[in-house]
Every structure is written in structure tokens, then in C-alpha cells.
Amino acid sequence: MNTLLLVDGHNLLFRMFYGMPDQYRTRRGTRYNAVSGFGSALQNVIAQTRPTHALVLFDTEECGDRRSLDAEYKANRPDWSAVADDENPFLQLPAIARLLDEIGIVHAQARGCEADDLIASYALRAGEDWRVLIFSTDRDYWQLISERVKIVDYRGGTCALLGGEAVRSRFGVEPAQFADFKCLVGDSSDNIAGAAGVGPKTAASLLGEFGSLDAILARLDEIPKAKLRASLEGARDRLALNRRLILLEGNAPLPLPPDAVLCEPRFPRNIFALARLAAEETEGEE
């Protein structure tokens, strides 16, 4: 069976920028800690999961149609153009791209959508003879978990694969219900409001009883608590919008077919030295 490793590039960039010490500097003082962490993490994950194919996907400034649907979507994110260069993780992207080219890992940018949408498209449209591993801490991907789609949980240099039991034990719902769960409770990281007064326990209880968000809204008269019924009734439009913001449908055009992203990396003996070289070669690029 083929194994496709999908890496959420911006998620890993931020993890390494804030997780690696900033002592990684070029001779000119340019920070490249995220580049070092990115390369080291990829080396470890690939060694432990042994994918036959791998693709790193990066966001662009476009969010597809989500911002046109909701002006508040991700409006809580920093304005990186106003941040000092040394504190801007995006300035390390050229060096990360150079590093990936040197290693031989295929990478691409999302155009007209988010990297989430592309990763979902690969995960949902890969054939039954493909196992898919998603390397990201973004829980939006938990809605994609199935028998053949798992999440790579990378901590302290080691990997674990998260399946349906992780969703059930953490949130009390099935992976197929997770998008509806997030619609109900909202997502503060993306500035998405949920239904007033509906927290994780209430959302899990409702989905356990009714099965889906559609069924909950169709059977509101069966909910005994008047305040909860009123909240859900008043949030119908918000919940419909949330579904369009949160659901990963897997219909984005793929930049490359899965079988074109063979994983045949050329990792050096010292990934940190290569990261430094990539940073020095790309200093000043944006």
C-alpha cells in the first residue's frame, strides 16, 4: 500500500519558529530557527512513518471564498507587515523552500483556497490503496480521520498516529461528527463564533443524541431545555455559515497527482548545517 505524507507547511513553520531557540543565526545575524526545526522534524517524521510519497503544502494570502463569506474570518490574526523582521516567521519561508529543494521533498502553494482544502482534497480523493498521514497540529483535520487517514502527532522527536479513538476520547464525538461539533462550539483560533451557551460537553451530548447538526436543527422541539432550544434556533444562520467555513469538502484542484510526489529524500548527515546554508543563500528574499 502507498503511504502519502501531507505536511501543513505553515503549521510546521509556526511550531518551529516559536518552539526552536532563536540562537540559530547566520553570520549576518539572520534568524533561521524555523528552517532548522522544519528540516529536523521532517527528517524524523519521514524516518519513523516511512511514506512512499510526500508533499508539503503552504498557504498563500488567499483564503478562497471564506473571507467573502465572513469578514471576521481570521480577522484576529496579526498584521505581519507591522512586525519586526526578526519576529516574522514568514521571512524564513524562502530558506525553507530552498531546504526542501535540496532535500528533494516536493512542495506547493495553495492557490484560490487554503492548504487545509488541498490537504483534504488529497486525503479524500486518494484511492483505497493509499494510506494518508497528515502532519499538523491543526484540529480542523480531525474531521478527515478514517481507517486510512491518520494524524501525525509529533512531539519530542517521536511520532504517534492519531485515529478515531483520539477524537472520541478528547471530544466525545466521532471523526465524522467533528466538523458539526466545531460548528456548534465555534473556533476562536479562526475567529468563528459558535452558538451561544453551547460548549464542548453540550455539543458532544447533542451530537450523541441526534447524530448530526442537521438532525439537531430538524428536531429542536425534542430538546427539553428552552434556553438551549432558543439559542440553537437563533443561531441557524450562524451555524449554516460555520459549516461553509469549517467543513473540508475535498473539492480543490490538486496541483500534482498523488503518484507524482515520490518520497525519495536526500537528507544530509547534518540537517542543521544545510538549514544554515539555505538561510544564507536566501538572505534578503521574501
C-alpha positions in Angstrom: 0.0 0.0 0.0 1.2 3.5 -0.8 1.6 6.0 2.1 1.1 9.7 1.3 2.5 12.1 3.9 0.9 15.5 3.7 2.6 18.3 5.6 0.8 21.5 6.6 3.8 23.8 5.9 2.6 27.0 7.7 1.6 25.0 10.7 5.0 23.4 10.9 6.7 26.8 10.3 4.9 28.4 13.3 5.6 25.4 15.5 9.3 25.6 14.8 9.6 29.4 14.9 8.1 29.5 18.4 9.4 26.1 19.5 13.1 26.3 18.5 15.6 28.6 20.3 16.4 31.7 18.3 20.2 31.1 18.6 20.2 29.8 15.1 21.7 32.8 13.2 23.6 33.3 10.0 26.9 35.2 10.0 24.9 38.4 9.2 22.6 37.7 12.2 19.5 36.5 10.3 17.3 34.2 12.3 16.7 30.7 10.8 15.5 28.7 13.8 12.3 27.6 12.0 14.3 26.4 9.0 16.4 24.2 11.3 13.3 22.8 13.1 11.4 22.3 9.9 14.2 20.2 8.4 14.8 18.2 11.6 11.1 17.5 12.1 10.6 16.3 8.5 13.7 14.1 8.8 12.4 12.4 12.0 8.8 12.1 10.7 9.8 10.6 7.4 12.2 8.2 9.1 9.5 7.0 11.5 6.5 6.9 9.2 8.3 5.7 6.0 6.0 7.2 3.5 6.2 6.3 -0.2 5.0 9.7 -1.2 5.2 13.2 0.5 4.1 16.7 -0.2 4.5 19.9 1.8 1.7 22.4 1.2 1.8 26.1 2.0 -0.9 28.7 2.3 -0.9 32.0 0.4 -2.6 35.2 1.4 -5.8 34.0 -0.3 -8.4 32.2 1.8 -10.5 31.0 -1.1 -14.1 32.3 -0.6 -14.1 32.1 3.2 -13.3 35.8 3.7 -16.0 36.8 1.3 -18.4 34.6 3.3 -17.4 36.2 6.7 -15.3 39.3 7.0 -14.5 38.3 10.6 -12.9 35.0 9.5 -9.3 35.0 10.8 -9.6 38.8 11.5 -7.9 38.1 14.8 -4.6 37.2 13.2 -1.6 39.6 13.5 -0.6 42.0 10.8 2.7 40.5 10.0 3.7 43.5 7.8 3.9 45.6 11.0 6.2 43.1 12.8 9.9 43.5 13.1 11.8 41.2 10.6 13.3 39.2 13.4 9.9 38.3 14.8 8.3 37.5 11.4 8.2 33.7 10.7 7.2 34.2 7.1 10.6 35.7 6.3 12.1 32.2 6.8 9.9 30.7 4.0 12.4 31.2 1.2 15.0 29.3 3.1 12.6 26.5 3.9 11.7 26.2 0.2 15.4 26.1 -0.6 15.9 23.4 2.1 13.1 21.3 0.7 14.5 21.6 -2.8 17.9 20.5 -1.6 16.4 17.5 0.2 14.2 16.6 -2.7 10.8 17.0 -1.0 8.1 18.2 -3.2 6.3 21.4 -2.1 3.5 23.5 -3.5 1.3 26.6 -2.6 -2.4 26.7 -2.3 -4.0 29.0 -4.9 -7.6 30.1 -4.6 -8.0 28.1 -1.4 -6.3 27.2 1.9 -3.7 24.5 2.4 -6.4 22.8 4.6 -8.5 22.4 1.4 -5.7 20.9 -0.6 -4.8 18.5 2.1 -8.4 17.5 2.5 -8.6 17.0 -1.3 -5.6 14.7 -1.3 -6.9 12.8 1.7 -10.4 12.3 0.5 -9.6 11.6 -3.2 -6.6 9.3 -2.8 -7.7 5.8 -3.7 -8.5 2.9 -1.3 -5.0 1.6 -1.9 -3.5 4.8 -0.3 -2.9 5.4 3.4 -2.8 9.1 4.2 -0.8 10.7 7.0 -1.5 14.4 7.8 1.3 16.1 9.7 -0.2 19.1 11.5 -1.5 20.2 14.9 -4.5 21.9 13.3 -7.5 20.0 14.6 -9.6 21.0 11.6 -8.1 17.9 10.0 -9.6 15.6 12.6 -12.8 15.6 10.6 -10.9 13.7 7.9 -9.8 10.8 10.2 -10.8 7.4 8.9 -9.5 3.9 8.7 -6.9 5.0 6.1 -6.4 8.7 7.1 -4.5 9.4 10.3 -2.9 12.4 12.0 0.8 12.5 12.8 1.3 13.6 16.4 4.9 14.7 16.6 6.4 15.5 20.0 9.8 15.4 21.4 11.3 13.9 18.2 8.9 10.9 18.1 5.7 10.2 16.2 2.3 8.7 17.1 -0.6 8.2 14.7 -3.9 9.5 15.9 -7.1 7.8 14.8 -10.8 7.8 15.7 -10.1 7.0 19.4 -8.2 10.3 19.8 -11.3 12.2 18.7 -13.7 10.2 20.8 -11.6 10.4 24.0 -10.8 14.1 23.6 -14.2 15.4 22.4 -16.7 12.6 22.8 -17.7 12.5 19.2 -16.8 10.5 16.1 -14.5 12.0 13.4 -17.4 12.2 11.0 -19.2 14.5 13.6 -16.2 16.7 14.3 -17.0 19.4 11.8 -20.5 19.7 13.2 -19.0 19.8 16.7 -16.8 22.8 15.7 -19.8 24.5 14.1 -21.7 24.3 17.4 -18.8 25.4 19.7 -17.0 27.8 17.3 -13.3 28.1 16.7 -11.5 31.0 18.5 -8.3 30.4 16.5 -10.1 31.3 13.3 -12.4 33.9 14.9 -15.5 31.8 14.3 -18.4 32.2 16.8 -20.5 29.2 17.9 -24.0 29.0 19.2 -24.4 31.0 22.4 -24.2 28.8 25.5 -23.1 25.7 23.6 -19.8 24.4 24.9 -17.9 21.2 24.2 -19.9 19.0 26.6 -23.3 20.2 25.3 -22.2 19.9 21.7 -21.0 16.3 22.3 -24.2 15.4 24.1 -26.4 16.8 21.3 -24.4 15.0 18.6 -24.5 11.8 20.7 -28.3 12.0 20.8 -29.2 13.3 17.4 -26.2 12.3 15.3 -25.6 15.4 13.2 -26.1 19.2 13.1 -28.8 18.8 10.5 -30.7 16.4 12.7 -30.4 18.6 15.8 -31.9 21.6 13.9 -34.6 19.4 12.4 -35.6 18.1 15.9 -35.2 21.2 18.1 -38.6 20.5 19.7 -37.1 17.4 21.2 -34.6 19.4 23.2 -36.0 19.8 26.8 -34.1 22.9 27.8 -35.9 26.0 26.5 -32.8 28.2 26.7 -30.8 25.8 24.6 -33.6 25.4 22.1 -33.8 29.2 21.7 -30.0 29.5 21.3 -29.9 27.0 18.5 -32.9 28.4 16.8 -31.4 31.9 16.9 -28.1 30.6 15.6 -29.4 28.8 12.5 -27.8 31.3 10.1 -24.6 31.3 12.0 -24.4 27.5 12.1 -25.0 27.3 8.3 -22.2 29.8 7.8 -19.9 27.9 10.1 -20.4 24.8 8.1 -19.2 26.5 5.0 -16.2 27.9 6.9 -15.3 24.7 8.7 -16.2 21.7 6.5 -13.3 20.4 4.4 -15.1 19.1 1.3 -12.1 17.9 -0.7 -13.0 19.6 -4.0 -10.0 21.8 -4.5 -8.0 21.1 -7.7 -4.8 19.2 -7.0 -1.5 20.9 -8.0 0.0 17.4 -8.6 -1.3 13.9 -8.7 -0.5 11.8 -5.6 1.7 9.4 -7.6 3.9 12.3 -8.8 5.2 13.2 -5.3 7.5 10.3 -4.6 9.3 10.5 -1.3 13.0 9.9 -2.0 14.6 12.4 0.2 18.4 13.2 0.3 18.8 14.1 3.9 22.4 15.2 4.7 24.3 13.9 7.7 23.9 17.3 9.3 20.4 18.8 8.6 21.3 21.9 10.7 24.3 22.8 8.5 22.1 22.5 5.4 19.5 24.8 7.1 22.1 27.4 7.8 23.3 27.2 4.2 19.8 27.6 2.9 19.3 30.6 5.1 22.5 32.2 4.0 21.7 31.7 0.3 18.3 33.2 0.6 19.0 36.2 2.9 17.0 39.2 1.8 14.4 37.2 -0.2 10.7 37.5 0.7 
